[in-house]
Amino acid sequence: MQRNRLSTHALVEFLKANKYQYFDVSLLLHHGLLATHTISLRKTHIWDEGIDNLTIKWLSDEFSEHYKNDVWVIN
């Protein structure tokens, strides 16, 4: 199964279209490694739980800036 790669901007737009749903997404790291996040958009904030079980509450713009050059796949 081929996974579609999304820019951070495209991921945020996907979350906006699917508010209040949780998704497992993977951040593509160097050498093909993946870092899984559980992510959801609730009202104006993105809730992002990383592989370290730390949950960060981001504003959409903050999330977009922090991950601006990254690529994601939806699991």
mmCIF file of the N, C-alpha and C atoms, coordinates in Angstrom:
data_MODEL
# 
_entry.id   MODEL 
# 
loop_
_atom_site.group_PDB 
_atom_site.id 
_atom_site.type_symbol 
_atom_site.label_atom_id 
_atom_site.label_alt_id 
_atom_site.label_comp_id 
_atom_site.label_asym_id 
_atom_site.label_entity_id 
_atom_site.label_seq_id 
_atom_site.pdbx_PDB_ins_code 
_atom_site.Cartn_x 
_atom_site.Cartn_y 
_atom_site.Cartn_z 
_atom_site.occupancy 
_atom_site.B_iso_or_equiv 
_atom_site.pdbx_formal_charge 
_atom_site.auth_seq_id 
_atom_site.auth_comp_id 
_atom_site.auth_asym_id 
_atom_site.auth_atom_id 
_atom_site.pdbx_PDB_model_num 
ATOM 1   N N  . MET A 1 1  ? 0.843   -1.183 0.000  1.00 0.00 ? 1  MET A N  1 
ATOM 2   C CA . MET A 1 1  ? 0.000   0.000  0.000  1.00 0.00 ? 1  MET A CA 1 
ATOM 3   C C  . MET A 1 1  ? 0.884   1.241  0.000  1.00 0.00 ? 1  MET A C  1 
ATOM 4   N N  . GLN A 1 2  ? 0.665   2.114  -0.943 1.00 0.00 ? 2  GLN A N  1 
ATOM 5   C CA . GLN A 1 2  ? 1.425   3.345  -1.025 1.00 0.00 ? 2  GLN A CA 1 
ATOM 6   C C  . GLN A 1 2  ? 0.756   4.418  -0.166 1.00 0.00 ? 2  GLN A C  1 
ATOM 7   N N  . ARG A 1 3  ? 1.546   5.116  0.592  1.00 0.00 ? 3  ARG A N  1 
ATOM 8   C CA . ARG A 1 3  ? 1.026   6.192  1.441  1.00 0.00 ? 3  ARG A CA 1 
ATOM 9   C C  . ARG A 1 3  ? 1.275   7.525  0.759  1.00 0.00 ? 3  ARG A C  1 
ATOM 10  N N  . ASN A 1 4  ? 0.294   8.397  0.844  1.00 0.00 ? 4  ASN A N  1 
ATOM 11  C CA . ASN A 1 4  ? 0.452   9.728  0.282  1.00 0.00 ? 4  ASN A CA 1 
ATOM 12  C C  . ASN A 1 4  ? 1.237   10.603 1.239  1.00 0.00 ? 4  ASN A C  1 
ATOM 13  N N  . ARG A 1 5  ? 2.177   11.311 0.717  1.00 0.00 ? 5  ARG A N  1 
ATOM 14  C CA . ARG A 1 5  ? 2.968   12.247 1.505  1.00 0.00 ? 5  ARG A CA 1 
ATOM 15  C C  . ARG A 1 5  ? 2.280   13.607 1.490  1.00 0.00 ? 5  ARG A C  1 
ATOM 16  N N  . LEU A 1 6  ? 2.259   14.239 2.653  1.00 0.00 ? 6  LEU A N  1 
ATOM 17  C CA . LEU A 1 6  ? 1.637   15.551 2.792  1.00 0.00 ? 6  LEU A CA 1 
ATOM 18  C C  . LEU A 1 6  ? 2.625   16.547 3.367  1.00 0.00 ? 6  LEU A C  1 
ATOM 19  N N  . SER A 1 7  ? 2.609   17.757 2.852  1.00 0.00 ? 7  SER A N  1 
ATOM 20  C CA . SER A 1 7  ? 3.358   18.835 3.493  1.00 0.00 ? 7  SER A CA 1 
ATOM 21  C C  . SER A 1 7  ? 2.641   19.185 4.798  1.00 0.00 ? 7  SER A C  1 
ATOM 22  N N  . THR A 1 8  ? 3.304   19.925 5.655  1.00 0.00 ? 8  THR A N  1 
ATOM 23  C CA . THR A 1 8  ? 2.661   20.353 6.893  1.00 0.00 ? 8  THR A CA 1 
ATOM 24  C C  . THR A 1 8  ? 1.427   21.197 6.590  1.00 0.00 ? 8  THR A C  1 
ATOM 25  N N  . HIS A 1 9  ? 1.519   22.068 5.602  1.00 0.00 ? 9  HIS A N  1 
ATOM 26  C CA . HIS A 1 9  ? 0.355   22.889 5.225  1.00 0.00 ? 9  HIS A CA 1 
ATOM 27  C C  . HIS A 1 9  ? -0.817  21.998 4.801  1.00 0.00 ? 9  HIS A C  1 
ATOM 28  N N  . ALA A 1 10 ? -0.543  20.996 3.982  1.00 0.00 ? 10 ALA A N  1 
ATOM 29  C CA . ALA A 1 10 ? -1.606  20.086 3.531  1.00 0.00 ? 10 ALA A CA 1 
ATOM 30  C C  . ALA A 1 10 ? -2.178  19.297 4.708  1.00 0.00 ? 10 ALA A C  1 
ATOM 31  N N  . LEU A 1 11 ? -1.331  18.907 5.667  1.00 0.00 ? 11 LEU A N  1 
ATOM 32  C CA . LEU A 1 11 ? -1.820  18.197 6.842  1.00 0.00 ? 11 LEU A CA 1 
ATOM 33  C C  . LEU A 1 11 ? -2.759  19.079 7.659  1.00 0.00 ? 11 LEU A C  1 
ATOM 34  N N  . VAL A 1 12 ? -2.393  20.336 7.855  1.00 0.00 ? 12 VAL A N  1 
ATOM 35  C CA . VAL A 1 12 ? -3.254  21.256 8.604  1.00 0.00 ? 12 VAL A CA 1 
ATOM 36  C C  . VAL A 1 12 ? -4.591  21.434 7.891  1.00 0.00 ? 12 VAL A C  1 
ATOM 37  N N  . GLU A 1 13 ? -4.583  21.553 6.581  1.00 0.00 ? 13 GLU A N  1 
ATOM 38  C CA . GLU A 1 13 ? -5.830  21.679 5.819  1.00 0.00 ? 13 GLU A CA 1 
ATOM 39  C C  . GLU A 1 13 ? -6.677  20.408 5.962  1.00 0.00 ? 13 GLU A C  1 
ATOM 40  N N  . PHE A 1 14 ? -6.028  19.247 5.944  1.00 0.00 ? 14 PHE A N  1 
ATOM 41  C CA . PHE A 1 14 ? -6.731  17.983 6.149  1.00 0.00 ? 14 PHE A CA 1 
ATOM 42  C C  . PHE A 1 14 ? -7.381  17.954 7.527  1.00 0.00 ? 14 PHE A C  1 
ATOM 43  N N  . LEU A 1 15 ? -6.652  18.394 8.549  1.00 0.00 ? 15 LEU A N  1 
ATOM 44  C CA . LEU A 1 15 ? -7.200  18.428 9.909  1.00 0.00 ? 15 LEU A CA 1 
ATOM 45  C C  . LEU A 1 15 ? -8.380  19.388 10.005 1.00 0.00 ? 15 LEU A C  1 
ATOM 46  N N  . LYS A 1 16 ? -8.298  20.526 9.336  1.00 0.00 ? 16 LYS A N  1 
ATOM 47  C CA . LYS A 1 16 ? -9.405  21.494 9.342  1.00 0.00 ? 16 LYS A CA 1 
ATOM 48  C C  . LYS A 1 16 ? -10.663 20.882 8.726  1.00 0.00 ? 16 LYS A C  1 
ATOM 49  N N  . ALA A 1 17 ? -10.493 20.046 7.737  1.00 0.00 ? 17 ALA A N  1 
ATOM 50  C CA . ALA A 1 17 ? -11.633 19.403 7.078  1.00 0.00 ? 17 ALA A CA 1 
ATOM 51  C C  . ALA A 1 17 ? -12.168 18.224 7.888  1.00 0.00 ? 17 ALA A C  1 
ATOM 52  N N  . ASN A 1 18 ? -11.418 17.789 8.879  1.00 0.00 ? 18 ASN A N  1 
ATOM 53  C CA . ASN A 1 18 ? -11.788 16.622 9.682  1.00 0.00 ? 18 ASN A CA 1 
ATOM 54  C C  . ASN A 1 18 ? -11.660 16.921 11.171 1.00 0.00 ? 18 ASN A C  1 
ATOM 55  N N  . LYS A 1 19 ? -12.231 18.058 11.592 1.00 0.00 ? 19 LYS A N  1 
ATOM 56  C CA . LYS A 1 19 ? -12.129 18.480 12.993 1.00 0.00 ? 19 LYS A CA 1 
ATOM 57  C C  . LYS A 1 19 ? -12.688 17.424 13.930 1.00 0.00 ? 19 LYS A C  1 
ATOM 58  N N  . TYR A 1 20 ? -12.096 17.391 15.129 1.00 0.00 ? 20 TYR A N  1 
ATOM 59  C CA . TYR A 1 20 ? -12.532 16.533 16.241 1.00 0.00 ? 20 TYR A CA 1 
ATOM 60  C C  . TYR A 1 20 ? -12.315 15.046 15.990 1.00 0.00 ? 20 TYR A C  1 
ATOM 61  N N  . GLN A 1 21 ? -11.552 14.707 14.966 1.00 0.00 ? 21 GLN A N  1 
ATOM 62  C CA . GLN A 1 21 ? -11.188 13.318 14.737 1.00 0.00 ? 21 GLN A CA 1 
ATOM 63  C C  . GLN A 1 21 ? -9.693  13.174 15.025 1.00 0.00 ? 21 GLN A C  1 
ATOM 64  N N  . TYR A 1 22 ? -9.329  12.037 15.562 1.00 0.00 ? 22 TYR A N  1 
ATOM 65  C CA . TYR A 1 22 ? -7.913  11.758 15.837 1.00 0.00 ? 22 TYR A CA 1 
ATOM 66  C C  . TYR A 1 22 ? -7.320  10.942 14.705 1.00 0.00 ? 22 TYR A C  1 
ATOM 67  N N  . PHE A 1 23 ? -6.086  11.262 14.362 1.00 0.00 ? 23 PHE A N  1 
ATOM 68  C CA . PHE A 1 23 ? -5.382  10.556 13.303 1.00 0.00 ? 23 PHE A CA 1 
ATOM 69  C C  . PHE A 1 23 ? -3.991  10.177 13.782 1.00 0.00 ? 23 PHE A C  1 
ATOM 70  N N  . ASP A 1 24 ? -3.544  8.996  13.396 1.00 0.00 ? 24 ASP A N  1 
ATOM 71  C CA . ASP A 1 24 ? -2.150  8.629  13.581 1.00 0.00 ? 24 ASP A CA 1 
ATOM 72  C C  . ASP A 1 24 ? -1.441  9.039  12.306 1.00 0.00 ? 24 ASP A C  1 
ATOM 73  N N  . VAL A 1 25 ? -0.489  9.928  12.460 1.00 0.00 ? 25 VAL A N  1 
ATOM 74  C CA . VAL A 1 25 ? 0.291   10.410 11.321 1.00 0.00 ? 25 VAL A CA 1 
ATOM 75  C C  . VAL A 1 25 ? 1.761   10.187 11.638 1.00 0.00 ? 25 VAL A C  1 
ATOM 76  N N  . SER A 1 26 ? 2.558   10.063 10.615 1.00 0.00 ? 26 SER A N  1 
ATOM 77  C CA . SER A 1 26 ? 3.988   9.866  10.811 1.00 0.00 ? 26 SER A CA 1 
ATOM 78  C C  . SER A 1 26 ? 4.758   11.000 10.172 1.00 0.00 ? 26 SER A C  1 
ATOM 79  N N  . LEU A 1 27 ? 5.686   11.522 10.931 1.00 0.00 ? 27 LEU A N  1 
ATOM 80  C CA . LEU A 1 27 ? 6.616   12.537 10.455 1.00 0.00 ? 27 LEU A CA 1 
ATOM 81  C C  . LEU A 1 27 ? 7.783   11.805 9.814  1.00 0.00 ? 27 LEU A C  1 
ATOM 82  N N  . LEU A 1 28 ? 8.074   12.122 8.560  1.00 0.00 ? 28 LEU A N  1 
ATOM 83  C CA . LEU A 1 28 ? 9.195   11.478 7.873  1.00 0.00 ? 28 LEU A CA 1 
ATOM 84  C C  . LEU A 1 28 ? 10.498  12.113 8.335  1.00 0.00 ? 28 LEU A C  1 
ATOM 85  N N  . LEU A 1 29 ? 11.373  11.277 8.869  1.00 0.00 ? 29 LEU A N  1 
ATOM 86  C CA . LEU A 1 29 ? 12.669  11.734 9.346  1.00 0.00 ? 29 LEU A CA 1 
ATOM 87  C C  . LEU A 1 29 ? 13.751  11.308 8.367  1.00 0.00 ? 29 LEU A C  1 
ATOM 88  N N  . HIS A 1 30 ? 14.980  11.631 8.667  1.00 0.00 ? 30 HIS A N  1 
ATOM 89  C CA . HIS A 1 30 ? 16.098  11.271 7.801  1.00 0.00 ? 30 HIS A CA 1 
ATOM 90  C C  . HIS A 1 30 ? 16.210  9.750  7.651  1.00 0.00 ? 30 HIS A C  1 
ATOM 91  N N  . HIS A 1 31 ? 16.667  9.318  6.507  1.00 0.00 ? 31 HIS A N  1 
ATOM 92  C CA . HIS A 1 31 ? 16.914  7.911  6.206  1.00 0.00 ? 31 HIS A CA 1 
ATOM 93  C C  . HIS A 1 31 ? 15.646  7.062  6.245  1.00 0.00 ? 31 HIS A C  1 
ATOM 94  N N  . GLY A 1 32 ? 14.483  7.677  6.024  1.00 0.00 ? 32 GLY A N  1 
ATOM 95  C CA . GLY A 1 32 ? 13.236  6.935  5.949  1.00 0.00 ? 32 GLY A CA 1 
ATOM 96  C C  . GLY A 1 32 ? 12.617  6.550  7.276  1.00 0.00 ? 32 GLY A C  1 
ATOM 97  N N  . LEU A 1 33 ? 13.174  7.023  8.378  1.00 0.00 ? 33 LEU A N  1 
ATOM 98  C CA . LEU A 1 33 ? 12.584  6.746  9.684  1.00 0.00 ? 33 LEU A CA 1 
ATOM 99  C C  . LEU A 1 33 ? 11.290  7.528  9.852  1.00 0.00 ? 33 LEU A C  1 
ATOM 100 N N  . LEU A 1 34 ? 10.380  6.973  10.633 1.00 0.00 ? 34 LEU A N  1 
ATOM 101 C CA . LEU A 1 34 ? 9.093   7.617  10.881 1.00 0.00 ? 34 LEU A CA 1 
ATOM 102 C C  . LEU A 1 34 ? 8.928   7.880  12.379 1.00 0.00 ? 34 LEU A C  1 
ATOM 103 N N  . ALA A 1 35 ? 8.355   9.029  12.716 1.00 0.00 ? 35 ALA A N  1 
ATOM 104 C CA . ALA A 1 35 ? 8.005   9.345  14.100 1.00 0.00 ? 35 ALA A CA 1 
ATOM 105 C C  . ALA A 1 35 ? 6.491   9.524  14.142 1.00 0.00 ? 35 ALA A C  1 
ATOM 106 N N  . THR A 1 36 ? 5.812   8.626  14.836 1.00 0.00 ? 36 THR A N  1 
ATOM 107 C CA . THR A 1 36 ? 4.351   8.635  14.850 1.00 0.00 ? 36 THR A CA 1 
ATOM 108 C C  . THR A 1 36 ? 3.819   9.649  15.854 1.00 0.00 ? 36 THR A C  1 
ATOM 109 N N  . HIS A 1 37 ? 2.800   10.376 15.433 1.00 0.00 ? 37 HIS A N  1 
ATOM 110 C CA . HIS A 1 37 ? 2.090   11.342 16.265 1.00 0.00 ? 37 HIS A CA 1 
ATOM 111 C C  . HIS A 1 37 ? 0.606   11.008 16.199 1.00 0.00 ? 37 HIS A C  1 
ATOM 112 N N  . THR A 1 38 ? -0.094  11.175 17.294 1.00 0.00 ? 38 THR A N  1 
ATOM 113 C CA . THR A 1 38 ? -1.548  11.156 17.284 1.00 0.00 ? 38 THR A CA 1 
ATOM 114 C C  . THR A 1 38 ? -1.967  12.610 17.317 1.00 0.00 ? 38 THR A C  1 
ATOM 115 N N  . ILE A 1 39 ? -2.799  12.997 16.361 1.00 0.00 ? 39 ILE A N  1 
ATOM 116 C CA . ILE A 1 39 ? -3.049  14.426 16.156 1.00 0.00 ? 39 ILE A CA 1 
ATOM 117 C C  . ILE A 1 39 ? -4.528  14.684 15.903 1.00 0.00 ? 39 ILE A C  1 
ATOM 118 N N  . SER A 1 40 ? -4.993  15.859 16.362 1.00 0.00 ? 40 SER A N  1 
ATOM 119 C CA . SER A 1 40 ? -6.389  16.242 16.180 1.00 0.00 ? 40 SER A CA 1 
ATOM 120 C C  . SER A 1 40 ? -6.488  17.760 16.190 1.00 0.00 ? 40 SER A C  1 
ATOM 121 N N  . LEU A 1 41 ? -7.439  18.283 15.445 1.00 0.00 ? 41 LEU A N  1 
ATOM 122 C CA . LEU A 1 41 ? -7.735  19.710 15.497 1.00 0.00 ? 41 LEU A CA 1 
ATOM 123 C C  . LEU A 1 41 ? -9.027  19.885 16.273 1.00 0.00 ? 41 LEU A C  1 
ATOM 124 N N  . ARG A 1 42 ? -8.967  20.649 17.356 1.00 0.00 ? 42 ARG A N  1 
ATOM 125 C CA . ARG A 1 42 ? -10.122 20.919 18.205 1.00 0.00 ? 42 ARG A CA 1 
ATOM 126 C C  . ARG A 1 42 ? -10.259 22.422 18.326 1.00 0.00 ? 42 ARG A C  1 
ATOM 127 N N  . LYS A 1 43 ? -11.351 22.935 17.787 1.00 0.00 ? 43 LYS A N  1 
ATOM 128 C CA . LYS A 1 43 ? -11.600 24.386 17.740 1.00 0.00 ? 43 LYS A CA 1 
ATOM 129 C C  . LYS A 1 43 ? -10.433 25.073 17.047 1.00 0.00 ? 43 LYS A C  1 
ATOM 130 N N  . THR A 1 44 ? -9.591  25.793 17.781 1.00 0.00 ? 44 THR A N  1 
ATOM 131 C CA . THR A 1 44 ? -8.504  26.549 17.147 1.00 0.00 ? 44 THR A CA 1 
ATOM 132 C C  . THR A 1 44 ? -7.132  25.962 17.422 1.00 0.00 ? 44 THR A C  1 
ATOM 133 N N  . HIS A 1 45 ? -7.076  24.808 18.097 1.00 0.00 ? 45 HIS A N  1 
ATOM 134 C CA . HIS A 1 45 ? -5.795  24.235 18.475 1.00 0.00 ? 45 HIS A CA 1 
ATOM 135 C C  . HIS A 1 45 ? -5.597  22.828 17.909 1.00 0.00 ? 45 HIS A C  1 
ATOM 136 N N  . ILE A 1 46 ? -4.351  22.549 17.581 1.00 0.00 ? 46 ILE A N  1 
ATOM 137 C CA . ILE A 1 46 ? -3.954  21.203 17.183 1.00 0.00 ? 46 ILE A CA 1 
ATOM 138 C C  . ILE A 1 46 ? -3.385  20.524 18.417 1.00 0.00 ? 46 ILE A C  1 
ATOM 139 N N  . TRP A 1 47 ? -3.923  19.361 18.736 1.00 0.00 ? 47 TRP A N  1 
ATOM 140 C CA . TRP A 1 47 ? -3.421  18.552 19.841 1.00 0.00 ? 47 TRP A CA 1 
ATOM 141 C C  . TRP A 1 47 ? -2.512  17.495 19.232 1.00 0.00 ? 47 TRP A C  1 
ATOM 142 N N  . ASP A 1 48 ? -1.261  17.473 19.671 1.00 0.00 ? 48 ASP A N  1 
ATOM 143 C CA . ASP A 1 48 ? -0.225  16.651 19.061 1.00 0.00 ? 48 ASP A CA 1 
ATOM 144 C C  . ASP A 1 48 ? 0.463   15.825 20.144 1.00 0.00 ? 48 ASP A C  1 
ATOM 145 N N  . GLU A 1 49 ? 0.230   14.503 20.101 1.00 0.00 ? 49 GLU A N  1 
ATOM 146 C CA . GLU A 1 49 ? 0.919   13.608 21.029 1.00 0.00 ? 49 GLU A CA 1 
ATOM 147 C C  . GLU A 1 49 ? 1.979   12.839 20.258 1.00 0.00 ? 49 GLU A C  1 
ATOM 148 N N  . GLY A 1 50 ? 3.224   13.026 20.654 1.00 0.00 ? 50 GLY A N  1 
ATOM 149 C CA . GLY A 1 50 ? 4.337   12.389 19.970 1.00 0.00 ? 50 GLY A CA 1 
ATOM 150 C C  . GLY A 1 50 ? 4.671   11.026 20.542 1.00 0.00 ? 50 GLY A C  1 
ATOM 151 N N  . ILE A 1 51 ? 5.723   10.432 20.010 1.00 0.00 ? 51 ILE A N  1 
ATOM 152 C CA . ILE A 1 51 ? 6.137   9.104  20.439 1.00 0.00 ? 51 ILE A CA 1 
ATOM 153 C C  . ILE A 1 51 ? 6.641   9.091  21.877 1.00 0.00 ? 51 ILE A C  1 
ATOM 154 N N  . ASP A 1 52 ? 6.923   10.273 22.423 1.00 0.00 ? 52 ASP A N  1 
ATOM 155 C CA . ASP A 1 52 ? 7.384   10.377 23.806 1.00 0.00 ? 52 ASP A CA 1 
ATOM 156 C C  . ASP A 1 52 ? 6.218   10.544 24.783 1.00 0.00 ? 52 ASP A C  1 
ATOM 157 N N  . ASN A 1 53 ? 4.986   10.425 24.288 1.00 0.00 ? 53 ASN A N  1 
ATOM 158 C CA . ASN A 1 53 ? 3.754   10.601 25.074 1.00 0.00 ? 53 ASN A CA 1 
ATOM 159 C C  . ASN A 1 53 ? 3.566   12.019 25.603 1.00 0.00 ? 53 ASN A C  1 
ATOM 160 N N  . LEU A 1 54 ? 4.327   12.961 25.105 1.00 0.00 ? 54 LEU A N  1 
ATOM 161 C CA . LEU A 1 54 ? 4.151   14.365 25.452 1.00 0.00 ? 54 LEU A CA 1 
ATOM 162 C C  . LEU A 1 54 ? 3.108   14.966 24.515 1.00 0.00 ? 54 LEU A C  1 
ATOM 163 N N  . THR A 1 55 ? 2.084   15.585 25.085 1.00 0.00 ? 55 THR A N  1 
ATOM 164 C CA . THR A 1 55 ? 1.045   16.211 24.273 1.00 0.00 ? 55 THR A CA 1 
ATOM 165 C C  . THR A 1 55 ? 1.266   17.720 24.256 1.00 0.00 ? 55 THR A C  1 
ATOM 166 N N  . ILE A 1 56 ? 1.300   18.266 23.052 1.00 0.00 ? 56 ILE A N  1 
ATOM 167 C CA . ILE A 1 56 ? 1.484   19.710 22.867 1.00 0.00 ? 56 ILE A CA 1 
ATOM 168 C C  . ILE A 1 56 ? 0.220   20.281 22.252 1.00 0.00 ? 56 ILE A C  1 
ATOM 169 N N  . LYS A 1 57 ? -0.224  21.392 22.795 1.00 0.00 ? 57 LYS A N  1 
ATOM 170 C CA . LYS A 1 57 ? -1.381  22.119 22.269 1.00 0.00 ? 57 LYS A CA 1 
ATOM 171 C C  . LYS A 1 57 ? -0.837  23.290 21.455 1.00 0.00 ? 57 LYS A C  1 
ATOM 172 N N  . TRP A 1 58 ? -0.986  23.205 20.148 1.00 0.00 ? 58 TRP A N  1 
ATOM 173 C CA . TRP A 1 58 ? -0.446  24.208 19.228 1.00 0.00 ? 58 TRP A CA 1 
ATOM 174 C C  . TRP A 1 58 ? -1.574  25.067 18.657 1.00 0.00 ? 58 TRP A C  1 
ATOM 175 N N  . LEU A 1 59 ? -1.302  26.319 18.387 1.00 0.00 ? 59 LEU A N  1 
ATOM 176 C CA . LEU A 1 59 ? -2.119  27.072 17.444 1.00 0.00 ? 59 LEU A CA 1 
ATOM 177 C C  . LEU A 1 59 ? -1.718  26.580 16.056 1.00 0.00 ? 59 LEU A C  1 
ATOM 178 N N  . SER A 1 60 ? -2.632  26.599 15.120 1.00 0.00 ? 60 SER A N  1 
ATOM 179 C CA . SER A 1 60 ? -2.333  26.094 13.771 1.00 0.00 ? 60 SER A CA 1 
ATOM 180 C C  . SER A 1 60 ? -1.101  26.756 13.174 1.00 0.00 ? 60 SER A C  1 
ATOM 181 N N  . ASP A 1 61 ? -0.978  28.068 13.345 1.00 0.00 ? 61 ASP A N  1 
ATOM 182 C CA . ASP A 1 61 ? 0.167   28.793 12.786 1.00 0.00 ? 61 ASP A CA 1 
ATOM 183 C C  . ASP A 1 61 ? 1.484   28.372 13.442 1.00 0.00 ? 61 ASP A C  1 
ATOM 184 N N  . GLU A 1 62 ? 1.446   28.124 14.749 1.00 0.00 ? 62 GLU A N  1 
ATOM 185 C CA . GLU A 1 62 ? 2.653   27.681 15.460 1.00 0.00 ? 62 GLU A CA 1 
ATOM 186 C C  . GLU A 1 62 ? 3.090   26.304 14.957 1.00 0.00 ? 62 GLU A C  1 
ATOM 187 N N  . PHE A 1 63 ? 2.131   25.399 14.821 1.00 0.00 ? 63 PHE A N  1 
ATOM 188 C CA . PHE A 1 63 ? 2.418   24.049 14.319 1.00 0.00 ? 63 PHE A CA 1 
ATOM 189 C C  . PHE A 1 63 ? 3.006   24.133 12.917 1.00 0.00 ? 63 PHE A C  1 
ATOM 190 N N  . SER A 1 64 ? 2.380   24.943 12.068 1.00 0.00 ? 64 SER A N  1 
ATOM 191 C CA . SER A 1 64 ? 2.846   25.096 10.685 1.00 0.00 ? 64 SER A CA 1 
ATOM 192 C C  . SER A 1 64 ? 4.261   25.653 10.631 1.00 0.00 ? 64 SER A C  1 
ATOM 193 N N  . GLU A 1 65 ? 4.564   26.604 11.480 1.00 0.00 ? 65 GLU A N  1 
ATOM 194 C CA . GLU A 1 65 ? 5.910   27.196 11.506 1.00 0.00 ? 65 GLU A CA 1 
ATOM 195 C C  . GLU A 1 65 ? 6.935   26.191 12.036 1.00 0.00 ? 65 GLU A C  1 
ATOM 196 N N  . HIS A 1 66 ? 6.590   25.484 13.092 1.00 0.00 ? 66 HIS A N  1 
ATOM 197 C CA . HIS A 1 66 ? 7.525   24.536 13.707 1.00 0.00 ? 66 HIS A CA 1 
ATOM 198 C C  . HIS A 1 66 ? 7.893   23.402 12.744 1.00 0.00 ? 66 HIS A C  1 
ATOM 199 N N  . TYR A 1 67 ? 6.928   22.932 11.978 1.00 0.00 ? 67 TYR A N  1 
ATOM 200 C CA . TYR A 1 67 ? 7.135   21.802 11.063 1.00 0.00 ? 67 TYR A CA 1 
ATOM 201 C C  . TYR A 1 67 ? 7.114   22.238 9.596  1.00 0.00 ? 67 TYR A C  1 
ATOM 202 N N  . LYS A 1 68 ? 7.463   23.488 9.317  1.00 0.00 ? 68 LYS A N  1 
ATOM 203 C CA . LYS A 1 68 ? 7.251   24.058 7.986  1.00 0.00 ? 68 LYS A CA 1 
ATOM 204 C C  . LYS A 1 68 ? 7.933   23.313 6.838  1.00 0.00 ? 68 LYS A C  1 
ATOM 205 N N  . ASN A 1 69 ? 9.029   22.661 7.071  1.00 0.00 ? 69 ASN A N  1 
ATOM 206 C CA . ASN A 1 69 ? 9.741   21.970 5.986  1.00 0.00 ? 69 ASN A CA 1 
ATOM 207 C C  . ASN A 1 69 ? 9.603   20.458 6.049  1.00 0.00 ? 69 ASN A C  1 
ATOM 208 N N  . ASP A 1 70 ? 8.652   19.989 6.833  1.00 0.00 ? 70 ASP A N  1 
ATOM 209 C CA . ASP A 1 70 ? 8.527   18.546 7.051  1.00 0.00 ? 70 ASP A CA 1 
ATOM 210 C C  . ASP A 1 70 ? 7.446   17.916 6.187  1.00 0.00 ? 70 ASP A C  1 
ATOM 211 N N  . VAL A 1 71 ? 7.518   16.594 6.103  1.00 0.00 ? 71 VAL A N  1 
ATOM 212 C CA . VAL A 1 71 ? 6.586   15.803 5.304  1.00 0.00 ? 71 VAL A CA 1 
ATOM 213 C C  . VAL A 1 71 ? 5.974   14.737 6.207  1.00 0.00 ? 71 VAL A C  1 
ATOM 214 N N  . TRP A 1 72 ? 4.686   14.477 6.003  1.00 0.00 ? 72 TRP A N  1 
ATOM 215 C CA . TRP A 1 72 ? 3.907   13.571 6.834  1.00 0.00 ? 72 TRP A CA 1 
ATOM 216 C C  . TRP A 1 72 ? 3.223   12.523 5.975  1.00 0.00 ? 72 TRP A C  1 
ATOM 217 N N  . VAL A 1 73 ? 2.876   11.397 6.611  1.00 0.00 ? 73 VAL A N  1 
ATOM 218 C CA . VAL A 1 73 ? 1.985   10.422 6.003  1.00 0.00 ? 73 VAL A CA 1 
ATOM 219 C C  . VAL A 1 73 ? 0.911   10.088 7.024  1.00 0.00 ? 73 VAL A C  1 
ATOM 220 N N  . ILE A 1 74 ? -0.310  9.867  6.536  1.00 0.00 ? 74 ILE A N  1 
ATOM 221 C CA . ILE A 1 74 ? -1.420  9.475  7.415  1.00 0.00 ? 74 ILE A CA 1 
ATOM 222 C C  . ILE A 1 74 ? -1.422  7.956  7.453  1.00 0.00 ? 74 ILE A C  1 
ATOM 223 N N  . ASN A 1 75 ? -1.391  7.421  8.658  1.00 0.00 ? 75 ASN A N  1 
ATOM 224 C CA . ASN A 1 75 ? -1.327  5.967  8.828  1.00 0.00 ? 75 ASN A CA 1 
ATOM 225 C C  . ASN A 1 75 ? -2.709  5.336  8.727  1.00 0.00 ? 75 ASN A C  1 
# 
